[in-house]
């Protein structure tokens, strides 16, 4: 795969991870977007799920770094690091499973919004991993 396509996929993935981080931070702060997360049972998340959202935001920020590093957007040093090489495959698995979970969620918002987002992130991570 050519370098500019890999860079583009990494940037698209990073934008997605940044957006999900902001979404999770807003959930952790108590904003009423809970119908699009954690099965959609709560408009405003209870404390346990708000803490989980905070942890999810941290994971998405780490994912942002990994995809940019592996996509060689941060320079060639990060591209070949073991964190980037192993981390991108971890992201492929996590977001592949997330795609399935969201497609089968009881929440309409998770099925219609989060499942396609997870699918795009899975594809971005897979293609960057294979580059």
C-alpha positions in Angstrom: 0.0 0.0 0.0 1.4 3.4 -0.8 2.5 5.8 1.9 0.0 8.5 1.3 -2.9 6.1 1.5 -1.6 4.7 4.8 -1.2 8.2 6.1 -4.8 9.0 5.1 -6.2 5.9 6.7 -4.3 6.7 9.9 -5.6 10.2 10.0 -9.2 9.1 9.4 -8.8 6.5 12.2 -7.2 9.2 14.5 -10.1 11.5 13.8 -12.5 8.7 14.7 -10.7 7.9 17.9 -10.6 11.6 18.9 -14.3 11.8 18.3 -15.0 8.7 20.4 -12.8 10.1 23.1 -14.8 13.3 23.2 -18.0 11.3 23.2 -16.8 9.2 26.1 -15.6 12.2 28.1 -19.0 13.8 27.6 -20.7 10.6 28.9 -18.3 10.6 31.9 -19.2 14.2 32.6 -22.9 13.3 32.8 -24.2 14.6 29.5 -27.3 12.8 28.3 -25.9 10.8 25.4 -26.2 7.4 27.1 -28.7 6.0 24.7 -25.8 5.6 22.2 -23.6 3.7 24.6 -23.5 0.7 26.9 -26.6 -0.9 25.5 -28.6 2.4 25.5 -30.5 1.7 28.7 -29.6 5.0 30.4 -30.0 8.5 29.1 -27.5 9.7 31.7 -25.0 7.1 32.7 -24.9 5.9 36.4 -21.6 6.3 38.2 -20.1 2.9 37.3 -20.7 3.5 33.6 -19.4 7.0 33.8 -16.2 5.7 35.2 -16.1 3.1 32.4 -16.6 6.0 29.9 -13.6 7.7 31.4 -11.5 4.6 31.0 -12.8 4.2 27.4 -11.7 7.7 26.7 -8.2 6.9 27.8 -8.2 3.7 25.6 -9.3 5.8 22.6 -6.6 8.3 23.2 -4.0 5.5 23.3 -5.6 4.1 20.1 -5.1 7.5 18.5 -1.4 7.4 19.2 -1.0 3.8 18.0 -2.7 4.4 14.7 -0.8 7.6 14.0 2.5 5.9 15.0 1.9 2.8 12.9 0.6 4.9 10.0 4.0 6.7 10.1 2.3 10.0 10.6 4.4 10.6 13.8 7.7 9.7 12.0 9.4 6.5 11.2 10.6 5.8 14.7 7.0 5.2 16.0 6.1 3.2 12.9 8.3 0.2 13.7 8.1 0.3 17.5 6.7 -2.8 19.2 3.9 -0.7 20.7 2.7 0.4 17.3 3.1 -3.0 15.7 1.4 -5.0 18.4 -1.0 -2.2 19.4 -2.5 -1.9 15.9 -3.4 -5.6 15.9 -5.0 -5.3 19.3 -7.1 -2.5 17.9 -8.1 -4.6 14.9 -9.4 -7.3 17.3 -11.1 -4.8 19.8 -12.9 -2.9 17.1 -13.8 -6.0 15.1 -15.5 -7.2 18.3 -17.0 -3.8 19.0 -18.5 -3.7 15.5 -20.3 -7.0 16.1 -21.4 -6.0 19.6 -22.8 -2.7 18.3 -24.6 -4.3 15.3 -26.3 -6.7 17.7 -27.1 -4.1 20.4 -30.6 -3.5 21.6 -29.9 0.2 21.2 -31.0 1.6 17.8 -28.4 4.4 18.1 -25.6 1.9 18.7 -26.7 -0.1 15.7 -27.1 2.9 13.4 -24.3 5.1 14.6 -21.7 3.3 16.6 -21.6 0.1 14.6 -20.7 1.8 11.3 -18.1 4.0 13.2 -16.6 0.8 14.7 -16.5 -0.8 11.3 -14.7 2.1 9.7 -12.2 2.1 12.6 -11.7 -1.6 12.2 -11.0 -1.3 8.5 -8.6 1.7 9.0 -6.7 -0.2 11.7 -6.6 -3.4 9.6 -5.3 -1.6 6.5 -2.7 0.4 8.5 -1.6 -2.8 10.2 -1.1 -4.5 6.9 0.9 -1.6 5.4 
